[in-house]
């Protein structure tokens, strides 16, 4: 370490040098996909039309069922995993305080009191001496090469990535609550249908027993009606188990007892069949939180290259000490002061390739971040394309199974009339009942599949948060923390503002 005296004029000059350009590559916009790499939606219906996207709707506008809205809000307020994620964001932003403090001087004070006896081996007149000292110290690292600026830039990008990941968790939570809500409604409807079928089978069994007693039909019809009744009853245990499991899952998301959950019944015929435009595929790059998070990570590792390269150059700190020394503690305030100013310069000379290895590692992390960014894009396109196709398939199946249910209802009506007129056997009636019951349950399941496919589409498109404002803030150097300000209301704990990124 070299210590130099420093005049005020040199101090001013050193501070001026802080405006020098930082070492390492400046962050450039993440590489975009070529037109050949950018996929297009392969579904030609109202779901895939260009224009506005359902992803721009807030979740209250997309999920308009009041009961479902209440459950989603409870989950956003109480969900344990989301609260854990918000604490992680909070801690990452608190860490920016330390990152920003690197640019400012450090002050500390010490007080020492020593009592020393001189060794008889060193002098013929040994004595006991006292020394008392207090010192105020100041040190200020001069960011001549931009190491601190690059480090702060990386810290800000990492915080922004953690924020985007938080919003991704929030979107997933909303989707989980909505999906379980629809699954529970379907389970309740399936149980109700099964109970209705059991009542109908018991009635049919009584009728067949009476007709058998009257000699109109054989015992085979009675046995067959009893088989049908038992088969319906056997469905209930599995249905109740499925309902209980889903209720427990939802209660965990809401952080409350499943006994307090009151899920209203739903009519499969009354689903909201609104048009669901998805917009252009390229909009995913601005809306999906996972893509935004990977892009922010790419920014962070780009800055980390500059941090590693700065170790090739000297580290310069301004230092100053002011205090007092005295043999007697009473004299510390009487003409015992001393002071010292200077500069500490540390220069790496030979460290067996450690600095070069750190630079190479930072470059490797940058290349990996690019690959992770591209991977996130392709995964987002795949998930979105599959979600669009899933909505299209489930919508088609929903209408076909609705028509099938209408056909089996008519078939059962005619079968009952023909049986009452003695035209057909009771086996034919039971077959019509079986088809009608299965069609009812299939139609209820189709309604649930269609509803959950809407949930999946909304989720994969990144719906449910103000991504537009967030991205605008990221590209505005004078307002880089407004994204946090606009989104902090969804986090259960107040988060400090993010310092503004410093440009070179």
matplotlib code that plots the C-alpha trace (Angstrom):
import matplotlib.pyplot as plt

x = [0.0, 1.3, 0.2, 0.5, -0.3, -3.0, -3.7, -7.2, -6.7, -5.8, -8.9, -11.1, -9.4, -9.9, -13.6, -13.9, -12.5, -15.6, -17.3, -15.0, -16.5, -16.8, -14.7, -16.5, -19.3, -22.3, -25.5, -27.2, -30.7, -31.1, -30.7, -34.0, -35.3, -35.1, -38.4, -37.8, -37.3, -40.4, -43.4, -47.0, -50.2, -51.5, -55.1, -57.5, -60.4, -61.5, -59.1, -56.1, -57.1, -54.7, -55.3, -55.8, -55.0, -56.8, -53.5, -54.1, -57.1, -56.6, -57.6, -60.8, -62.0, -61.1, -62.5, -65.9, -67.4, -67.8, -67.0, -63.9, -62.8, -63.1, -61.0, -58.3, -58.1, -57.8, -54.9, -53.1, -53.5, -52.8, -50.9, -47.7, -45.6, -46.4, -45.6, -42.3, -41.6, -42.4, -39.9, -37.3, -37.9, -37.8, -34.5, -33.0, -34.1, -32.7, -29.4, -29.4, -28.8, -25.4, -24.8, -25.5, -23.4, -20.3, -20.2, -20.1, -17.4, -17.2, -16.8, -15.9, -14.4, -12.1, -10.9, -7.8, -6.2, -2.9, -0.7, 2.8, 5.8, 9.3, 11.2, 14.2, 16.1, 15.9, 16.7, 18.3, 15.5, 12.2, 9.1, 5.4, 3.8, 0.2, -1.2, -4.7, -6.0, -9.2, -9.4, -12.0, -11.4, -12.8, -12.2, -13.6, -13.1, -12.6, -14.6, -12.0, -12.6, -16.4, -16.2, -18.7, -21.0, -21.0, -21.7, -24.5, -25.9, -25.8, -27.5, -30.4, -30.9, -31.0, -33.6, -35.7, -35.4, -36.6, -39.5, -40.5, -40.2, -42.5, -45.1, -44.7, -45.5, -48.5, -49.8, -49.4, -51.2, -54.2, -54.3, -54.0, -56.9, -59.1, -58.3, -59.1, -62.3, -63.5, -62.4, -64.3, -67.4, -67.2, -66.7, -69.8, -71.8, -70.6, -71.7, -75.1, -75.5, -74.6, -77.0, -79.7, -78.9, -79.0, -82.5, -83.6, -82.0, -83.8, -87.1, -86.5, -85.6, -88.9, -90.8, -89.1, -89.7, -93.5, -93.7, -91.8, -94.3, -97.1, -95.5, -94.9, -91.2, -88.6, -86.2, -83.3, -84.7, -84.7, -81.1, -80.0, -81.6, -79.9, -76.5, -77.1, -77.9, -74.8, -72.6, -73.8, -73.3, -69.7, -68.9, -69.5, -66.5, -64.0, -65.9, -66.0, -62.3, -61.5, -63.6, -62.0, -58.5, -59.2, -60.8, -57.7, -55.4, -57.5, -57.5, -53.7, -53.5, -55.9, -54.2, -57.5, -59.5, -61.4, -64.5, -64.8, -64.8, -68.2, -68.0, -71.2, -72.6, -72.4, -74.5, -72.4, -74.8, -74.1, -70.4, -69.0, -68.2, -66.6, -64.1, -60.5, -58.0, -54.4, -52.6, -49.3, -46.7, -44.0, -46.0, -45.0, -41.5, -42.9, -45.4, -44.2, -42.5, -40.1, -38.8, -38.4, -36.6, -34.1, -33.5, -32.8, -30.4, -28.7, -28.2, -26.7, -24.2, -23.2, -22.3, -20.5, -17.9, -17.0, -16.7, -14.3, -12.2, -11.8, -9.6, -6.8, -6.4, -5.4, -7.9, -7.7, -9.1, -8.9, -8.2, -8.1, -7.6, -8.2, -7.8, -5.8, -3.0, -1.9, -0.1, -2.9, -6.6, -7.2, -5.0, -6.9, -8.8, -5.8, -3.5, -3.2, -4.8, -3.2, -4.4, -3.4, -4.7, -3.6, -4.5, -4.3, -3.4, -3.5, -2.3, -2.5, 0.9, 0.7, -2.1, -1.6, -4.3, -7.1, -8.3, -8.3, -10.2, -12.8, -13.2, -13.6, -16.1, -18.2, -18.1, -19.3, -22.1, -23.1, -23.2, -25.3, -27.7, -28.2, -29.1, -31.4, -33.1, -33.7, -34.9, -37.4, -38.7, -39.2, -40.8, -43.2, -44.1, -44.6, -46.8, -48.9, -49.4, -50.5, -52.8, -54.5, -54.9, -56.2, -58.9, -59.9, -60.1, -62.0, -64.4, -65.2, -65.6, -67.9, -70.4, -70.3, -70.9, -73.7, -75.3, -74.7, -76.4, -79.4, -79.5, -79.3, -82.0, -84.3, -83.2, -84.1, -87.5, -88.4, -87.1, -89.3, -92.4, -91.7, -91.0, -94.3, -96.1, -94.4, -92.5, -89.0, -87.5, -86.3, -82.7, -83.0, -84.3, -81.4, -79.0, -80.6, -80.3, -76.7, -75.9, -77.8, -76.0, -72.6, -73.4, -74.3, -71.1, -69.0, -70.7, -69.9, -66.3, -66.1, -67.3, -64.6, -61.9, -63.0, -62.9, -59.4, -58.2, -59.2, -57.2, -54.2, -54.4, -54.6, -51.7, -49.4, -50.0, -48.8, -52.1, -52.9, -50.3, -49.4, -46.5, -46.8, -46.0, -43.3, -41.5, -41.8, -40.2, -37.3, -36.5, -36.8, -33.5, -35.1, -37.8, -36.4, -38.0, -41.5, -42.3, -41.7, -43.8, -46.8, -46.6, -45.6, -49.3, -49.6, -46.7, -47.8, -44.9, -43.7, -40.6, -38.1, -37.6, -34.9, -32.0, -31.8, -29.4, -26.3, -25.4, -21.9]
y = [0.0, 3.5, 6.5, 10.0, 13.4, 15.1, 18.8, 20.1, 20.8, 17.2, 16.1, 18.1, 16.6, 13.1, 13.6, 15.0, 11.8, 10.0, 11.0, 8.9, 6.0, 2.7, -0.3, -3.2, -3.4, -1.2, -3.1, -3.4, -4.5, -8.3, -10.0, -10.2, -13.3, -13.2, -13.3, -16.9, -17.7, -15.8, -18.2, -17.3, -18.6, -21.6, -21.3, -19.4, -18.4, -15.5, -16.7, -15.9, -12.7, -9.8, -6.6, -6.0, -8.9, -10.3, -10.0, -6.2, -6.9, -6.8, -10.0, -8.4, -7.7, -11.2, -13.1, -11.5, -14.1, -12.2, -15.3, -16.1, -12.5, -12.7, -15.9, -14.4, -11.3, -13.5, -15.4, -12.2, -10.9, -14.1, -16.6, -17.7, -18.4, -15.0, -13.3, -15.1, -13.9, -10.3, -10.5, -11.7, -8.7, -6.4, -7.8, -7.4, -3.8, -3.2, -4.5, -1.6, 0.7, -0.9, -0.8, 2.9, 3.6, 2.5, 5.9, 7.9, 8.4, 6.2, 7.7, 6.0, 6.9, 4.9, 5.5, 3.7, 3.6, 1.8, 1.2, -0.1, -1.1, -1.0, -4.3, -4.4, -6.2, -3.1, -0.3, 0.2, 2.4, 0.7, 2.7, 2.6, 4.8, 5.6, 6.6, 7.7, 8.4, 9.2, 9.2, 10.2, 8.4, 9.0, 7.0, 7.4, 5.0, 6.8, 5.0, 5.9, 2.8, 2.4, -0.7, 0.6, 1.9, -1.4, -3.2, -0.9, -1.3, -5.1, -4.8, -2.7, -5.1, -8.1, -6.3, -5.7, -9.3, -10.4, -8.0, -9.5, -13.0, -11.9, -10.8, -14.1, -15.9, -13.6, -14.5, -18.2, -17.8, -16.2, -19.0, -21.7, -20.2, -19.9, -23.4, -25.0, -22.9, -24.4, -27.9, -27.7, -26.4, -29.3, -31.8, -30.4, -30.6, -34.2, -35.2, -33.5, -35.3, -38.6, -38.2, -37.3, -40.4, -42.5, -41.2, -42.0, -45.5, -46.2, -45.1, -47.3, -50.3, -49.9, -49.8, -52.9, -54.8, -53.9, -54.9, -58.1, -58.9, -58.3, -60.8, -58.2, -58.4, -61.0, -61.0, -60.1, -56.5, -56.2, -57.4, -55.1, -52.1, -53.0, -53.2, -49.7, -48.4, -49.8, -48.5, -45.0, -45.3, -46.5, -43.2, -41.1, -42.0, -41.0, -37.8, -36.8, -37.6, -35.4, -32.6, -32.7, -32.8, -29.7, -27.9, -28.5, -27.3, -24.1, -23.5, -23.7, -21.0, -18.8, -19.6, -20.5, -23.5, -25.5, -25.4, -21.7, -22.1, -21.6, -22.4, -21.6, -24.0, -23.3, -24.2, -25.7, -24.1, -20.6, -20.0, -16.7, -17.3, -14.0, -13.4, -13.8, -12.1, -12.9, -10.2, -10.6, -13.2, -10.5, -8.9, -11.8, -10.4, -7.3, -9.0, -12.4, -11.8, -14.8, -13.2, -9.8, -11.4, -13.2, -9.9, -8.2, -11.0, -10.5, -6.8, -7.8, -10.2, -7.7, -5.2, -7.9, -8.2, -4.5, -5.3, -8.2, -6.1, -3.3, -5.5, -5.1, -1.5, 0.3, 0.8, 4.3, 5.6, 9.0, 8.7, 11.2, 10.9, 13.5, 13.0, 13.6, 11.8, 12.3, 10.5, 11.7, 11.4, 14.8, 16.3, 14.9, 18.1, 20.4, 20.9, 17.2, 17.0, 15.6, 15.0, 13.2, 13.1, 11.0, 8.4, 4.6, 3.0, -0.8, -2.2, -5.9, -7.1, -10.8, -13.0, -16.2, -15.4, -14.9, -11.7, -13.1, -16.2, -14.0, -12.0, -15.2, -16.6, -13.3, -13.7, -17.3, -16.2, -13.6, -16.2, -18.4, -15.6, -15.0, -18.7, -18.6, -15.5, -17.2, -20.4, -18.4, -16.9, -20.2, -21.7, -18.8, -19.2, -22.9, -22.5, -19.8, -21.7, -24.8, -22.7, -21.2, -24.6, -26.0, -23.3, -24.0, -27.8, -27.4, -25.0, -27.4, -30.3, -28.2, -27.5, -31.0, -32.5, -30.0, -31.2, -34.8, -34.2, -32.8, -35.9, -38.3, -36.5, -36.9, -40.5, -41.2, -39.5, -41.6, -44.8, -44.3, -43.7, -46.9, -48.9, -47.7, -48.8, -52.2, -51.7, -52.2, -54.0, -52.3, -53.1, -50.5, -47.9, -48.6, -48.2, -44.8, -43.8, -44.8, -42.7, -39.7, -39.9, -40.2, -37.3, -35.1, -35.8, -35.4, -32.1, -30.9, -31.9, -30.2, -27.0, -27.2, -28.0, -25.0, -22.7, -23.9, -23.5, -19.8, -19.6, -21.2, -18.9, -15.8, -17.0, -17.9, -14.5, -12.8, -11.3, -9.8, -7.0, -3.7, -4.8, -1.9, 0.7, -1.5, -1.8, 1.9, 2.6, 0.2, 2.1, 5.6, 6.5, 9.3, 7.2, 3.7, 3.1, 4.1, 0.5, -0.4, 2.6, 1.5, -2.1, -1.9, -1.8, -5.6, -6.4, -7.0, -5.0, -1.5, -1.7, 1.2, 2.9, 1.6, 4.1, 5.5, 3.8, 5.9, 6.4, 6.7]
z = [0.0, -0.9, 1.2, -0.3, 1.1, -0.9, -1.4, -1.8, -5.5, -6.1, -4.1, -6.4, -9.5, -8.1, -7.6, -11.1, -12.5, -11.2, -14.4, -16.4, -18.4, -16.6, -17.6, -19.3, -21.9, -21.7, -21.6, -25.0, -25.6, -25.5, -28.9, -30.7, -32.5, -36.3, -38.3, -39.1, -35.4, -34.2, -34.4, -35.1, -33.6, -35.6, -34.7, -37.0, -34.9, -32.7, -30.0, -32.2, -33.7, -33.8, -31.9, -28.2, -25.9, -22.8, -21.1, -20.8, -18.5, -14.8, -13.0, -11.7, -15.2, -16.5, -13.5, -13.0, -10.7, -7.3, -5.2, -7.3, -7.0, -3.2, -3.1, -5.3, -3.2, 0.0, -1.6, -2.6, 0.9, 2.9, 0.7, 2.6, -0.5, -1.9, 1.4, 1.5, -2.1, -1.2, 1.7, -0.7, -2.9, 0.2, 1.3, -2.2, -2.3, 1.2, -0.2, -2.6, 0.4, 0.9, -2.8, -3.0, 0.2, -1.7, -3.4, -0.2, 2.4, 5.4, 8.9, 12.1, 15.5, 17.9, 21.4, 22.7, 26.2, 26.8, 29.8, 29.1, 31.3, 29.7, 29.8, 32.2, 29.4, 27.2, 29.7, 33.1, 34.1, 33.4, 33.7, 33.2, 30.5, 29.7, 26.3, 25.5, 21.9, 20.1, 16.4, 13.8, 10.5, 7.0, 3.9, 0.4, -2.4, -5.7, -8.4, -11.1, -13.2, -12.7, -10.6, -8.0, -10.7, -12.5, -9.2, -8.4, -12.0, -11.5, -8.1, -9.6, -12.4, -10.0, -7.9, -11.0, -11.9, -8.5, -8.8, -12.1, -10.6, -7.8, -10.3, -12.0, -8.7, -8.2, -11.7, -11.0, -7.6, -9.3, -11.9, -9.2, -7.2, -10.3, -11.5, -8.1, -7.9, -11.2, -10.3, -7.0, -8.8, -11.2, -8.4, -6.6, -9.8, -10.4, -6.9, -7.4, -10.8, -9.2, -6.4, -8.8, -10.8, -7.7, -6.9, -10.5, -10.3, -7.0, -8.5, -11.5, -9.3, -7.4, -10.6, -12.0, -8.7, -8.9, -12.6, -11.8, -9.0, -11.5, -13.9, -16.6, -16.7, -15.7, -12.8, -15.2, -15.5, -11.7, -11.4, -14.1, -12.4, -9.2, -10.9, -12.4, -8.9, -7.3, -10.1, -9.5, -5.7, -6.3, -7.9, -4.8, -2.6, -5.4, -6.1, -2.4, -2.0, -5.1, -3.7, -0.3, -1.8, -3.9, -1.0, 1.1, -1.7, -2.1, 1.7, 1.7, -1.0, 1.0, 4.4, 6.0, 7.1, 4.4, 6.6, 5.9, 2.2, 0.5, -3.2, -5.1, -7.5, -11.2, -14.2, -17.0, -19.5, -18.3, -19.1, -20.2, -23.9, -24.6, -27.4, -26.1, -28.4, -27.6, -29.6, -31.5, -30.4, -30.1, -27.2, -25.0, -24.8, -23.0, -20.9, -19.5, -16.1, -16.7, -19.9, -18.2, -15.3, -17.6, -19.5, -16.2, -15.3, -18.6, -17.7, -14.4, -15.7, -18.4, -15.6, -13.7, -16.5, -15.8, -12.1, -12.8, -15.3, -12.8, -10.7, -13.4, -12.2, -9.0, -6.2, -4.9, -1.6, 0.0, 3.7, 6.6, 10.3, 13.0, 16.7, 19.9, 21.7, 25.3, 28.2, 30.5, 29.7, 31.1, 28.4, 25.4, 24.9, 25.5, 22.5, 21.9, 18.5, 15.4, 11.8, 8.7, 5.1, 2.2, -0.4, -0.3, -3.6, -4.0, -7.3, -8.3, -9.6, -9.9, -8.6, -10.6, -13.2, -10.6, -12.2, -15.7, -14.5, -12.8, -16.1, -18.1, -15.6, -15.9, -19.7, -19.4, -17.2, -19.8, -22.5, -20.3, -19.5, -23.3, -23.7, -20.7, -22.1, -25.5, -23.7, -21.7, -25.0, -26.7, -23.6, -23.5, -27.1, -26.7, -23.6, -25.2, -28.5, -26.5, -24.3, -27.4, -29.0, -25.7, -25.6, -29.1, -28.5, -25.2, -26.7, -29.6, -27.1, -24.9, -27.6, -29.0, -25.5, -24.9, -28.2, -27.2, -23.8, -25.6, -27.9, -25.0, -23.1, -26.1, -26.5, -22.9, -23.3, -26.3, -24.6, -21.6, -23.8, -25.9, -22.7, -21.1, -24.3, -24.2, -27.4, -25.9, -22.9, -19.7, -20.8, -23.5, -21.0, -18.7, -21.6, -22.4, -18.8, -18.7, -21.8, -20.5, -17.1, -18.7, -21.0, -18.1, -16.3, -19.5, -20.2, -16.7, -17.1, -20.5, -18.9, -16.3, -18.9, -20.9, -17.9, -16.8, -20.4, -20.2, -16.9, -18.6, -21.6, -19.4, -17.3, -20.2, -21.8, -18.6, -17.7, -14.4, -13.9, -15.4, -17.6, -19.9, -17.2, -15.8, -19.1, -19.8, -16.5, -17.3, -20.5, -19.0, -17.4, -15.4, -14.0, -13.6, -10.2, -11.1, -11.9, -8.3, -7.1, -9.4, -8.4, -4.7, -3.7, -4.5, -2.1, 1.4, 2.9, 2.0, -0.2, -0.5, -3.8, -6.1, -6.7, -10.2, -12.5, -13.2, -16.9, -18.2]

ax = plt.figure().add_subplot(projection="3d")
ax.plot(x, y, z, "-o")
ax.set_aspect("equal")
plt.show()
